[in-house]
């Protein structure tokens, strides 16, 4: 990045990421992720990735989810955005709101830790509730593993 290029704030990149997800824009996702980006899912389940490495792998995985057409994000509700000691990193509490072809409307809470480099996503840690995400597309991961509901 040259000195004349404007610095793209992580908050702007996060908003572009959310809009690309709502629009299902593979091209915009490709522009957003750095070629050597890492997208992690610290809370995952067997059969689901915990780490995707490189723009191509990340975008391919995202696009495959959209092509399955089991759900659609309609908007994101941002609950809070926190700055960190690193100006390139933010923490975001948000809810993805959408519709599932199987279960109807949903609200999927998650926390994202986003690090931006040269205006692109360098590292994204997606703390999505895996059980809730699976339920959106009609999979009861808890029941399939013999987990009793709390309460």
Phi and psi in degrees as GROMACS dihedral restraints (atoms count N, CA, C in turn):
[ dihedral_restraints ]
;  ai    aj    ak    al  type     phi  dphi    fc
    3     4     5     6     1   -83.8    20    10
    4     5     6     7     1   166.1    20    10
    6     7     8     9     1   -66.2    20    10
    7     8     9    10     1   -22.7    20    10
    9    10    11    12     1   -82.8    20    10
   10    11    12    13     1   -14.5    20    10
   12    13    14    15     1   -79.6    20    10
   13    14    15    16     1   137.9    20    10
   15    16    17    18     1   -70.5    20    10
   16    17    18    19     1   148.6    20    10
   18    19    20    21     1   -79.5    20    10
   19    20    21    22     1   129.2    20    10
   21    22    23    24     1   -94.5    20    10
   22    23    24    25     1   118.1    20    10
   24    25    26    27     1   -69.0    20    10
   25    26    27    28     1   147.2    20    10
   27    28    29    30     1   -56.5    20    10
   28    29    30    31     1   -34.5    20    10
   30    31    32    33     1   -63.1    20    10
   31    32    33    34     1   -37.7    20    10
   33    34    35    36     1   -67.9    20    10
   34    35    36    37     1   -43.0    20    10
   36    37    38    39     1   -63.1    20    10
   37    38    39    40     1   -40.5    20    10
   39    40    41    42     1   -62.5    20    10
   40    41    42    43     1   -42.0    20    10
   42    43    44    45     1   -64.7    20    10
   43    44    45    46     1   -40.0    20    10
   45    46    47    48     1   -64.1    20    10
   46    47    48    49     1   -37.8    20    10
   48    49    50    51     1   -63.6    20    10
   49    50    51    52     1   -46.1    20    10
   51    52    53    54     1   -60.4    20    10
   52    53    54    55     1   -44.2    20    10
   54    55    56    57     1   -65.7    20    10
   55    56    57    58     1   -38.5    20    10
   57    58    59    60     1   -63.5    20    10
   58    59    60    61     1   -35.8    20    10
   60    61    62    63     1   -67.7    20    10
   61    62    63    64     1   -43.0    20    10
   63    64    65    66     1   -64.0    20    10
   64    65    66    67     1   -42.8    20    10
   66    67    68    69     1   -79.0    20    10
   67    68    69    70     1   -10.9    20    10
   69    70    71    72     1    54.6    20    10
   70    71    72    73     1    46.4    20    10
   72    73    74    75     1   -94.9    20    10
   73    74    75    76     1   101.4    20    10
   75    76    77    78     1   -63.0    20    10
   76    77    78    79     1   -39.7    20    10
   78    79    80    81     1   -62.6    20    10
   79    80    81    82     1   -42.3    20    10
   81    82    83    84     1   -69.2    20    10
   82    83    84    85     1   -38.9    20    10
   84    85    86    87     1   -60.8    20    10
   85    86    87    88     1   -40.1    20    10
   87    88    89    90     1   -62.6    20    10
   88    89    90    91     1   -39.6    20    10
   90    91    92    93     1   -69.3    20    10
   91    92    93    94     1   -32.5    20    10
   93    94    95    96     1   -74.9    20    10
   94    95    96    97     1   -36.6    20    10
   96    97    98    99     1   -88.2    20    10
   97    98    99   100     1   133.9    20    10
   99   100   101   102     1   -65.9    20    10
  100   101   102   103     1   154.4    20    10
  102   103   104   105     1   -58.6    20    10
  103   104   105   106     1   -29.9    20    10
  105   106   107   108     1  -109.0    20    10
  106   107   108   109     1    25.0    20    10
  108   109   110   111     1   -62.5    20    10
  109   110   111   112     1   158.5    20    10
  111   112   113   114     1  -126.9    20    10
  112   113   114   115     1   132.2    20    10
  114   115   116   117     1  -122.5    20    10
  115   116   117   118     1   116.7    20    10
  117   118   119   120     1  -114.3    20    10
  118   119   120   121     1   150.5    20    10
  120   121   122   123     1  -123.4    20    10
  121   122   123   124     1    89.2    20    10
  123   124   125   126     1   -60.5    20    10
  124   125   126   127     1   -30.8    20    10
  126   127   128   129     1  -105.3    20    10
  127   128   129   130     1   104.6    20    10
  129   130   131   132     1  -133.6    20    10
  130   131   132   133     1  -178.6    20    10
  132   133   134   135     1  -135.1    20    10
  133   134   135   136     1   159.7    20    10
  135   136   137   138     1   -53.6    20    10
  136   137   138   139     1   136.5    20    10
  138   139   140   141     1    90.8    20    10
  139   140   141   142     1    -9.0    20    10
  141   142   143   144     1  -112.9    20    10
  142   143   144   145     1   146.2    20    10
  144   145   146   147     1   -70.9    20    10
  145   146   147   148     1   150.1    20    10
  147   148   149   150     1  -105.3    20    10
  148   149   150   151     1   -17.8    20    10
  150   151   152   153     1  -153.3    20    10
  151   152   153   154     1   130.0    20    10
  153   154   155   156     1  -116.1    20    10
  154   155   156   157     1   133.5    20    10
  156   157   158   159     1  -121.3    20    10
  157   158   159   160     1   128.3    20    10
  159   160   161   162     1    90.7    20    10
  160   161   162   163     1   144.2    20    10
  162   163   164   165     1   -53.1    20    10
  163   164   165   166     1   -45.7    20    10
  165   166   167   168     1   -61.9    20    10
  166   167   168   169     1   -46.2    20    10
  168   169   170   171     1   -64.4    20    10
  169   170   171   172     1   -42.5    20    10
  171   172   173   174     1   -63.4    20    10
  172   173   174   175     1   -50.4    20    10
  174   175   176   177     1   -66.9    20    10
  175   176   177   178     1   -37.5    20    10
  177   178   179   180     1   -60.8    20    10
  178   179   180   181     1   -42.6    20    10
  180   181   182   183     1   -66.5    20    10
  181   182   183   184     1   -43.8    20    10
  183   184   185   186     1   -61.4    20    10
  184   185   186   187     1   -48.8    20    10
  186   187   188   189     1   -61.9    20    10
  187   188   189   190     1   -37.3    20    10
  189   190   191   192     1   -62.8    20    10
  190   191   192   193     1   -38.9    20    10
  192   193   194   195     1   -63.3    20    10
  193   194   195   196     1   -41.1    20    10
  195   196   197   198     1   -68.1    20    10
  196   197   198   199     1   -38.9    20    10
  198   199   200   201     1   -65.9    20    10
  199   200   201   202     1   -27.8    20    10
  201   202   203   204     1   -65.9    20    10
  202   203   204   205     1   -23.8    20    10
  204   205   206   207     1    56.7    20    10
  205   206   207   208     1    30.4    20    10
  207   208   209   210     1   -82.1    20    10
  208   209   210   211     1   -20.5    20    10
  210   211   212   213     1  -153.2    20    10
  211   212   213   214     1   163.6    20    10
  213   214   215   216     1  -142.8    20    10
  214   215   216   217     1   128.0    20    10
  216   217   218   219     1   -77.0    20    10
  217   218   219   220     1   133.4    20    10
  219   220   221   222     1  -105.0    20    10
  220   221   222   223     1   -32.1    20    10
  222   223   224   225     1  -168.1    20    10
  223   224   225   226     1   167.3    20    10
  225   226   227   228     1  -119.7    20    10
  226   227   228   229     1   138.9    20    10
  228   229   230   231     1  -107.6    20    10
  229   230   231   232     1   117.8    20    10
  231   232   233   234     1   -88.2    20    10
  232   233   234   235     1   121.0    20    10
  234   235   236   237     1   -88.4    20    10
  235   236   237   238     1   -38.8    20    10
  237   238   239   240     1  -165.5    20    10
  238   239   240   241     1   149.6    20    10
  240   241   242   243     1  -129.7    20    10
  241   242   243   244     1   129.7    20    10
  243   244   245   246     1  -117.7    20    10
  244   245   246   247     1   135.4    20    10
  246   247   248   249     1   -80.2    20    10
  247   248   249   250     1   159.2    20    10
  249   250   251   252     1  -124.1    20    10
  250   251   252   253     1  -179.7    20    10
  252   253   254   255     1   -64.3    20    10
  253   254   255   256     1   -21.8    20    10
  255   256   257   258     1   -98.2    20    10
  256   257   258   259     1   115.1    20    10
  258   259   260   261     1   -62.8    20    10
  259   260   261   262     1   -13.7    20    10
  261   262   263   264     1   -89.4    20    10
  262   263   264   265     1    -2.5    20    10
  264   265   266   267     1  -123.2    20    10
  265   266   267   268     1   134.5    20    10
  267   268   269   270     1  -129.2    20    10
  268   269   270   271     1   160.5    20    10
  270   271   272   273     1  -119.7    20    10
  271   272   273   274     1   129.9    20    10
  273   274   275   276     1  -125.1    20    10
  274   275   276   277     1   127.4    20    10
  276   277   278   279     1   -98.3    20    10
  277   278   279   280     1   125.9    20    10
  279   280   281   282     1  -151.1    20    10
  280   281   282   283     1   167.9    20    10
  282   283   284   285     1  -128.1    20    10
  283   284   285   286     1   129.6    20    10
  285   286   287   288     1   -90.5    20    10
  286   287   288   289     1   125.2    20    10
  288   289   290   291     1  -112.9    20    10
  289   290   291   292     1   131.7    20    10
  291   292   293   294     1  -165.6    20    10
  292   293   294   295     1  -164.4    20    10
  294   295   296   297     1  -130.9    20    10
  295   296   297   298     1   134.9    20    10
  297   298   299   300     1  -105.4    20    10
  298   299   300   301     1   136.8    20    10
  300   301   302   303     1   -63.7    20    10
  301   302   303   304     1   -21.1    20    10
  303   304   305   306     1   -99.1    20    10
  304   305   306   307     1   -43.5    20    10
  306   307   308   309     1  -113.2    20    10
  307   308   309   310     1    -3.9    20    10
  309   310   311   312     1    87.0    20    10
  310   311   312   313     1  -150.4    20    10
  312   313   314   315     1   -65.4    20    10
  313   314   315   316     1   149.0    20    10
  315   316   317   318     1  -147.3    20    10
  316   317   318   319     1   157.7    20    10
  318   319   320   321     1  -128.5    20    10
  319   320   321   322     1   119.7    20    10
  321   322   323   324     1  -115.9    20    10
  322   323   324   325     1   104.7    20    10
  324   325   326   327     1   -75.5    20    10
  325   326   327   328     1   146.4    20    10
  327   328   329   330     1  -159.3    20    10
  328   329   330   331     1   164.7    20    10
  330   331   332   333     1  -121.9    20    10
  331   332   333   334     1   135.8    20    10
  333   334   335   336     1  -122.4    20    10
  334   335   336   337     1   133.7    20    10
  336   337   338   339     1  -108.9    20    10
  337   338   339   340     1   114.7    20    10
  339   340   341   342     1  -117.6    20    10
  340   341   342   343     1   129.4    20    10
  342   343   344   345     1  -119.5    20    10
  343   344   345   346     1   129.5    20    10
  345   346   347   348     1  -112.4    20    10
  346   347   348   349     1   140.4    20    10
  348   349   350   351     1  -134.0    20    10
  349   350   351   352     1   125.2    20    10
  351   352   353   354     1    53.5    20    10
  352   353   354   355     1    39.6    20    10
  354   355   356   357     1    78.1    20    10
  355   356   357   358     1     7.7    20    10
  357   358   359   360     1  -126.3    20    10
  358   359   360   361     1   160.1    20    10
  360   361   362   363     1   -71.9    20    10
  361   362   363   364     1   120.0    20    10
  363   364   365   366     1   -95.6    20    10
  364   365   366   367     1   -37.7    20    10
  366   367   368   369     1  -151.2    20    10
  367   368   369   370     1   128.8    20    10
  369   370   371   372     1  -131.0    20    10
  370   371   372   373     1   119.7    20    10
  372   373   374   375     1  -104.8    20    10
  373   374   375   376     1   116.0    20    10
  375   376   377   378     1  -106.0    20    10
  376   377   378   379     1   100.5    20    10
  378   379   380   381     1   -89.4    20    10
  379   380   381   382     1    65.4    20    10
  381   382   383   384     1   -83.6    20    10
  382   383   384   385     1   148.1    20    10
  384   385   386   387     1   -75.2    20    10
  385   386   387   388     1   101.9    20    10
  387   388   389   390     1   -61.9    20    10
  388   389   390   391     1   -38.9    20    10
  390   391   392   393     1   -64.5    20    10
  391   392   393   394     1   -42.9    20    10
  393   394   395   396     1   -66.7    20    10
  394   395   396   397     1   -40.8    20    10
  396   397   398   399     1   -63.6    20    10
  397   398   399   400     1   -41.9    20    10
  399   400   401   402     1   -64.5    20    10
  400   401   402   403     1   -38.5    20    10
  402   403   404   405     1   -62.8    20    10
  403   404   405   406     1   -32.9    20    10
  405   406   407   408     1   -57.4    20    10
  406   407   408   409     1   -35.6    20    10
  408   409   410   411     1  -102.6    20    10
  409   410   411   412     1    17.4    20    10
  411   412   413   414     1    87.4    20    10
  412   413   414   415     1    14.1    20    10
  414   415   416   417     1  -105.6    20    10
  415   416   417   418     1   125.0    20    10
  417   418   419   420     1   -99.5    20    10
  418   419   420   421     1    87.0    20    10
  420   421   422   423     1   -63.8    20    10
  421   422   423   424     1   -35.3    20    10
  423   424   425   426     1   -63.4    20    10
  424   425   426   427     1   -49.3    20    10
  426   427   428   429     1   -64.8    20    10
  427   428   429   430     1   -37.6    20    10
  429   430   431   432     1   -69.5    20    10
  430   431   432   433     1   -14.3    20    10
  432   433   434   435     1  -109.8    20    10
  433   434   435   436     1     9.0    20    10
  435   436   437   438     1    73.3    20    10
  436   437   438   439     1    24.0    20    10
  438   439   440   441     1   -88.1    20    10
  439   440   441   442     1   125.9    20    10
  441   442   443   444     1   -81.4    20    10
  442   443   444   445     1   140.4    20    10
  444   445   446   447     1   -63.0    20    10
  445   446   447   448     1   146.8    20    10
  447   448   449   450     1   -71.9    20    10
  448   449   450   451     1   151.8    20    10
